[in-house]
Amino acid sequence: MKNYTLAESIEISNRVTYITTTLITAAVTLIIGTLLFKVLWSWTVPELFPGAVEGGLILGEITWLTALKITGLFAILTSAGSLIAGQWRR
């Protein structure tokens, strides 16, 4: 077993904290985003497109899985946009 210096231990601790914080933030954002998509879709789409909803062209309400997929798509597009713009920093 390797003995780490104090500086190495602090660096490891900082990395673990950074990774943990990032994962928790991503999970909370995914949950909130999914909830927002589900609620906002049910609230706005039937009002904006009543004829299309009645005709069956657009769903008036989406499933949780569909809301999760839309949230994931927006997350990917947002990340790609930030990456292209060069705004990703550690």
Backbone as JSON Lines, residues from 0, in Angstrom:
{"i":0,"aa":"M","n":[0.84,-1.17,0.0],"ca":[0.0,0.0,0.0],"c":[0.89,1.24,0.0]}
{"i":1,"aa":"K","n":[0.57,2.16,-0.88],"ca":[1.4,3.35,-1.02],"c":[1.01,4.4,0.02]}
{"i":2,"aa":"N","n":[2.01,5.04,0.59],"ca":[1.76,6.16,1.49],"c":[1.78,7.45,0.68]}
{"i":3,"aa":"Y","n":[0.7,8.17,0.75],"ca":[0.58,9.43,0.02],"c":[1.01,10.6,0.89]}
{"i":4,"aa":"T","n":[1.58,11.6,0.24],"ca":[1.91,12.82,0.98],"c":[0.63,13.59,1.21]}
{"i":5,"aa":"L","n":[0.71,14.6,2.04],"ca":[-0.46,15.42,2.34],"c":[-0.98,16.11,1.07]}
{"i":6,"aa":"A","n":[-0.09,16.61,0.25],"ca":[-0.5,17.29,-0.99],"c":[-1.2,16.31,-1.93]}
{"i":7,"aa":"E","n":[-0.69,15.09,-2.04],"ca":[-1.31,14.09,-2.9],"c":[-2.69,13.69,-2.37]}
{"i":8,"aa":"S","n":[-2.79,13.56,-1.06],"ca":[-4.07,13.21,-0.45],"c":[-5.11,14.3,-0.7]}
{"i":9,"aa":"I","n":[-4.69,15.54,-0.58],"ca":[-5.6,16.67,-0.82],"c":[-6.04,16.69,-2.28]}
{"i":10,"aa":"E","n":[-5.11,16.44,-3.2],"ca":[-5.43,16.42,-4.63],"c":[-6.43,15.3,-4.94]}
{"i":11,"aa":"I","n":[-6.23,14.14,-4.38],"ca":[-7.16,13.01,-4.57],"c":[-8.52,13.37,-4.01]}
{"i":12,"aa":"S","n":[-8.54,13.95,-2.82],"ca":[-9.79,14.35,-2.2],"c":[-10.52,15.38,-3.05]}
{"i":13,"aa":"N","n":[-9.79,16.33,-3.6],"ca":[-10.4,17.36,-4.45],"c":[-10.99,16.74,-5.71]}
{"i":14,"aa":"R","n":[-10.3,15.79,-6.3],"ca":[-10.81,15.13,-7.51],"c":[-12.07,14.33,-7.21]}
{"i":15,"aa":"V","n":[-12.07,13.61,-6.11],"ca":[-13.25,12.83,-5.73],"c":[-14.43,13.76,-5.47]}
{"i":16,"aa":"T","n":[-14.18,14.86,-4.79],"ca":[-15.23,15.84,-4.51],"c":[-15.77,16.42,-5.81]}
{"i":17,"aa":"Y","n":[-14.88,16.76,-6.75],"ca":[-15.28,17.33,-8.04],"c":[-16.15,16.34,-8.82]}
{"i":18,"aa":"I","n":[-15.72,15.09,-8.89],"ca":[-16.47,14.08,-9.63],"c":[-17.82,13.82,-8.99]}
{"i":19,"aa":"T","n":[-17.85,13.71,-7.67],"ca":[-19.1,13.48,-6.96],"c":[-20.08,14.63,-7.16]}
{"i":20,"aa":"T","n":[-19.58,15.85,-7.03],"ca":[-20.42,17.03,-7.23],"c":[-20.96,17.08,-8.66]}
{"i":21,"aa":"T","n":[-20.13,16.75,-9.63],"ca":[-20.55,16.75,-11.02],"c":[-21.66,15.72,-11.26]}
{"i":22,"aa":"L","n":[-21.49,14.53,-10.74],"ca":[-22.5,13.49,-10.92],"c":[-23.82,13.83,-10.24]}
{"i":23,"aa":"I","n":[-23.75,14.38,-9.05],"ca":[-24.98,14.76,-8.34],"c":[-25.68,15.9,-9.09]}
{"i":24,"aa":"T","n":[-24.93,16.87,-9.56],"ca":[-25.51,17.98,-10.32],"c":[-26.16,17.48,-11.6]}
{"i":25,"aa":"A","n":[-25.51,16.57,-12.29],"ca":[-26.07,16.01,-13.53],"c":[-27.36,15.25,-13.25]}
{"i":26,"aa":"A","n":[-27.39,14.46,-12.19],"ca":[-28.58,13.69,-11.85],"c":[-29.75,14.6,-11.48]}
{"i":27,"aa":"V","n":[-29.49,15.61,-10.67],"ca":[-30.55,16.54,-10.27],"c":[-31.06,17.32,-11.47]}
{"i":28,"aa":"T","n":[-30.15,17.75,-12.34],"ca":[-30.54,18.47,-13.54],"c":[-31.39,17.6,-14.45]}
{"i":29,"aa":"L","n":[-31.02,16.33,-14.59],"ca":[-31.79,15.41,-15.42],"c":[-33.19,15.21,-14.86]}
{"i":30,"aa":"I","n":[-33.3,15.06,-13.57],"ca":[-34.61,14.86,-12.94],"c":[-35.48,16.11,-13.1]}
{"i":31,"aa":"I","n":[-34.93,17.27,-12.81],"ca":[-35.69,18.52,-12.92],"c":[-36.06,18.79,-14.38]}
{"i":32,"aa":"G","n":[-35.12,18.57,-15.3],"ca":[-35.39,18.78,-16.72],"c":[-36.5,17.88,-17.23]}
{"i":33,"aa":"T","n":[-36.48,16.61,-16.83],"ca":[-37.51,15.67,-17.24],"c":[-38.87,16.1,-16.71]}
{"i":34,"aa":"L","n":[-38.92,16.48,-15.46],"ca":[-40.17,16.95,-14.87],"c":[-40.68,18.2,-15.6]}
{"i":35,"aa":"L","n":[-39.79,19.13,-15.89],"ca":[-40.2,20.35,-16.6],"c":[-40.72,20.05,-18.0]}
{"i":36,"aa":"F","n":[-40.05,19.18,-18.74],"ca":[-40.53,18.84,-20.08],"c":[-41.91,18.2,-20.02]}
{"i":37,"aa":"K","n":[-42.11,17.29,-19.1],"ca":[-43.4,16.6,-18.98],"c":[-44.51,17.59,-18.66]}
{"i":38,"aa":"V","n":[-44.28,18.44,-17.69],"ca":[-45.31,19.39,-17.27],"c":[-45.55,20.45,-18.34]}
{"i":39,"aa":"L","n":[-44.48,21.02,-18.88],"ca":[-44.64,22.08,-19.88],"c":[-45.26,21.56,-21.17]}
{"i":40,"aa":"W","n":[-44.94,20.33,-21.55],"ca":[-45.54,19.76,-22.76],"c":[-47.06,19.63,-22.58]}
{"i":41,"aa":"S","n":[-47.47,19.06,-21.46],"ca":[-48.9,18.86,-21.19],"c":[-49.64,20.18,-21.06]}
{"i":42,"aa":"W","n":[-48.93,21.21,-20.67],"ca":[-49.56,22.5,-20.44],"c":[-49.63,23.34,-21.72]}
{"i":43,"aa":"T","n":[-48.58,23.31,-22.54],"ca":[-48.53,24.22,-23.68],"c":[-48.96,23.62,-25.01]}
{"i":44,"aa":"V","n":[-48.58,22.38,-25.3],"ca":[-48.86,21.81,-26.63],"c":[-50.35,21.75,-26.93]}
{"i":45,"aa":"P","n":[-51.22,21.27,-26.03],"ca":[-52.65,21.27,-26.36],"c":[-53.23,22.68,-26.59]}
{"i":46,"aa":"E","n":[-52.66,23.69,-25.93],"ca":[-53.13,25.06,-26.14],"c":[-52.63,25.63,-27.46]}
{"i":47,"aa":"L","n":[-51.39,25.31,-27.84],"ca":[-50.82,25.86,-29.06],"c":[-51.33,25.14,-30.31]}
{"i":48,"aa":"F","n":[-51.53,23.84,-30.21],"ca":[-51.93,23.04,-31.37],"c":[-53.17,22.2,-31.06]}
{"i":49,"aa":"P","n":[-54.31,22.83,-30.76],"ca":[-55.48,22.04,-30.38],"c":[-56.0,21.14,-31.5]}
{"i":50,"aa":"G","n":[-55.96,21.63,-32.73],"ca":[-56.43,20.83,-33.86],"c":[-55.54,19.62,-34.11]}
{"i":51,"aa":"A","n":[-54.24,19.81,-33.99],"ca":[-53.31,18.71,-34.21],"c":[-53.42,17.65,-33.11]}
{"i":52,"aa":"V","n":[-53.68,18.1,-31.89],"ca":[-53.85,17.15,-30.78],"c":[-55.14,16.36,-30.99]}
{"i":53,"aa":"E","n":[-56.22,17.05,-31.34],"ca":[-57.51,16.37,-31.57],"c":[-57.43,15.42,-32.76]}
{"i":54,"aa":"G","n":[-56.67,15.81,-33.79],"ca":[-56.53,14.96,-34.96],"c":[-55.54,13.82,-34.78]}
{"i":55,"aa":"G","n":[-54.84,13.79,-33.66],"ca":[-53.89,12.73,-33.38],"c":[-52.52,12.93,-34.02]}
{"i":56,"aa":"L","n":[-52.26,14.12,-34.54],"ca":[-50.96,14.39,-35.16],"c":[-49.87,14.63,-34.12]}
{"i":57,"aa":"I","n":[-50.23,15.21,-32.98],"ca":[-49.3,15.48,-31.89],"c":[-49.93,14.95,-30.6]}
{"i":58,"aa":"L","n":[-49.11,14.35,-29.77],"ca":[-49.62,13.87,-28.48],"c":[-49.86,15.05,-27.54]}
{"i":59,"aa":"G","n":[-50.97,15.03,-26.86],"ca":[-51.25,16.07,-25.89],"c":[-50.49,15.89,-24.6]}
{"i":60,"aa":"E","n":[-50.09,14.65,-24.34],"ca":[-49.33,14.35,-23.14],"c":[-48.27,13.31,-23.49]}
{"i":61,"aa":"I","n":[-47.06,13.49,-22.99],"ca":[-45.97,12.56,-23.29],"c":[-45.67,11.69,-22.08]}
{"i":62,"aa":"T","n":[-45.05,10.55,-22.33],"ca":[-44.68,9.65,-21.24],"c":[-43.41,10.16,-20.54]}
{"i":63,"aa":"W","n":[-43.15,9.57,-19.39],"ca":[-41.94,9.95,-18.65],"c":[-40.69,9.58,-19.44]}
{"i":64,"aa":"L","n":[-40.73,8.44,-20.13],"ca":[-39.58,8.02,-20.92],"c":[-39.31,8.99,-22.06]}
{"i":65,"aa":"T","n":[-40.37,9.45,-22.71],"ca":[-40.2,10.43,-23.79],"c":[-39.65,11.74,-23.26]}
{"i":66,"aa":"A","n":[-40.13,12.18,-22.11],"ca":[-39.62,13.41,-21.5],"c":[-38.14,13.25,-21.15]}
{"i":67,"aa":"L","n":[-37.75,12.07,-20.68],"ca":[-36.35,11.79,-20.37],"c":[-35.5,11.82,-21.64]}
{"i":68,"aa":"K","n":[-36.02,11.27,-22.73],"ca":[-35.29,11.28,-24.0],"c":[-35.1,12.7,-24.51]}
{"i":69,"aa":"I","n":[-36.13,13.53,-24.41],"ca":[-36.02,14.92,-24.87],"c":[-35.01,15.67,-24.01]}
{"i":70,"aa":"T","n":[-35.03,15.43,-22.71],"ca":[-34.06,16.06,-21.81],"c":[-32.64,15.65,-22.18]}
{"i":71,"aa":"G","n":[-32.45,14.36,-22.45],"ca":[-31.13,13.88,-22.85],"c":[-30.68,14.49,-24.17]}
{"i":72,"aa":"L","n":[-31.6,14.61,-25.13],"ca":[-31.26,15.23,-26.4],"c":[-30.82,16.68,-26.21]}
{"i":73,"aa":"F","n":[-31.55,17.43,-25.41],"ca":[-31.17,18.82,-25.15],"c":[-29.83,18.91,-24.42]}
{"i":74,"aa":"A","n":[-29.58,17.97,-23.51],"ca":[-28.3,17.96,-22.79],"c":[-27.14,17.72,-23.76]}
{"i":75,"aa":"I","n":[-27.34,16.78,-24.68],"ca":[-26.29,16.5,-25.67],"c":[-26.06,17.69,-26.57]}
{"i":76,"aa":"L","n":[-27.15,18.3,-27.06],"ca":[-27.01,19.46,-27.94],"c":[-26.37,20.64,-27.22]}
{"i":77,"aa":"T","n":[-26.74,20.86,-25.97],"ca":[-26.15,21.95,-25.19],"c":[-24.66,21.7,-24.94]}
{"i":78,"aa":"S","n":[-24.31,20.47,-24.61],"ca":[-22.91,20.14,-24.38],"c":[-22.09,20.29,-25.65]}
{"i":79,"aa":"A","n":[-22.65,19.84,-26.77],"ca":[-21.94,19.96,-28.04],"c":[-21.75,21.43,-28.41]}
{"i":80,"aa":"G","n":[-22.77,22.23,-28.18],"ca":[-22.66,23.66,-28.46],"c":[-21.6,24.32,-27.6]}
{"i":81,"aa":"S","n":[-21.55,23.96,-26.34],"ca":[-20.53,24.53,-25.44],"c":[-19.14,24.06,-25.85]}
{"i":82,"aa":"L","n":[-19.04,22.8,-26.25],"ca":[-17.75,22.26,-26.66],"c":[-17.26,22.95,-27.93]}
{"i":83,"aa":"I","n":[-18.15,23.16,-28.88],"ca":[-17.79,23.83,-30.12],"c":[-17.4,25.29,-29.85]}
{"i":84,"aa":"A","n":[-18.12,25.92,-28.95],"ca":[-17.83,27.31,-28.62],"c":[-16.59,27.45,-27.75]}
{"i":85,"aa":"G","n":[-16.07,26.35,-27.24],"ca":[-14.86,26.38,-26.43],"c":[-15.07,26.89,-25.02]}
{"i":86,"aa":"Q","n":[-16.27,26.69,-24.5],"ca":[-16.59,27.21,-23.17],"c":[-16.52,26.16,-22.08]}
{"i":87,"aa":"W","n":[-16.08,24.95,-22.4],"ca":[-15.96,23.92,-21.38],"c":[-14.67,24.09,-20.64]}
{"i":88,"aa":"R","n":[-14.79,24.26,-19.35],"ca":[-13.6,24.41,-18.5],"c":[-13.75,23.48,-17.31]}
{"i":89,"aa":"R","n":[-12.64,23.08,-16.79],"ca":[-12.67,22.23,-15.6],"c":[-12.84,23.08,-14.38]}
